Amino acid sequence: MVECHELRFPLMAKQFYFIFENYRARKIKSPPPPQKWSAKKVKDKSNNMVVLDKPTYERLFKEVPTYKLISQSVLVDRLRLNGSLARVAIRELEAQGLIKPVLRHHAQVIYTRATGDEKKAKAAESDEE
C-alpha cells in the first residue's frame, strides 16, 4: 500500500485514500439479514362434482344452451363440474344440436348457442334441391 509521504502531491494522496476507503467499505459489507419466511397464501381446494346429479343435469340442458360463450372452463366455473365431466357434457350438448362449435383447438374448444337461423338455412337449402 502506498503511504501519504511516498506520493508526490498531497491532494492526490487524499483522493487516493478516499477512493481506497470507499472501495474497502463497499467490499466489506455486513452480512444480509436472515430471510423472513412469511406464510404463503394457500389456494382453497375447489370441490367440483365428478358425477352429475339430477338438479345439475337439468340445469345443464336448460341454462347452458342459452350461454353466448360455452367452453370447458365456463362450465367448471358456473356449474362447479370437474373438467373431464365438463368435456363430456359439452360433447353431449353438441350431439343433441343444442350448441355449435366456433373454434376447435386441441387445448380449448369454444362453442356458442345454436340459434334457429341454422335450422332455417338448412330447411331452405333442402327446399331448393
Disulfide bonds with the S-S distance in Angstrom:
none
